[in-house]
């Protein structure tokens, strides 16, 4: 007895008519009639009483219905399990802040060992939080806020901001600088900076209005221009690279905390042993 026999049997039971059952199965009526006859031969008894316009179950057919339906359910469950096992996994969508150091982000994605493919989406903190709320991303590597204590979040890195300059700069050896010390310096503006307006106000309040060589949202380009000697800039300590020196500015006390914020329905992404959390811890350490 084959599965096709049982499906044909059940189609005839449910429609009560050879013509409608054949249409449901997308086969011809003679083919269905021959298949039912073969099933009855295998069963050794009649399963249907044929009438002019319809068929009805015999006692033997009624006994077979329950078993046939149970077998068909098991077949479908097996097919569903196979489909789930072979279907490609949906990607894990991670939003990232543009001002996260490229080296740190690269280290993070290299260390990710989760079963899902990882897909990155870049945006400002406000954009990432909107995407989280709308279900467009699963988690965000971004700035942590005090209110994040009320939602799934994980602090990863706390750091301060410094004045970046090339290694050979005359001020590179200073332990601390005052705003007036850089009044004559050409600046490079990091437009991706989360405290851009606060930094501008900080310098203006101290009478420093420098000329600008470059204004860019590309942090890599900004820091490379600093290394090339084209100007100085303020940046988080984690953006420091070879050939660039970071010197503290007196009373420039801004700090930031980077961390993971997960969608409310995905707190598991931050649990101990989570592939994403482990990769981010390693990448931002």
Secondary structure, DSSP 8 states (H G I E B T S, - for coil): --HHHHHHHHHHHHHSSHHHHHHHHTS-HHHHHHHHHHHHHHHTS--EEE-SS-EEE-HHHHHHHHHHHHHHHHHHHHHHHHHHHHS----EEEEE-TTS-HHHHHHHHHH---SS-EEEEE--HHHHHHHHHTTS-SEEEEE--GGGGGSSEEEEEEEEEEEEEETT-TTTT-S-B-GGGGTTS-EEEETT-TTHHHHHHHHHHTT----EEEEES-HHHHHHHHHTTS-BEEEEGGG--TTEEEE-BTT---EEEEEEEE-GGGGGGGSTT-HHHHHHHHHT-
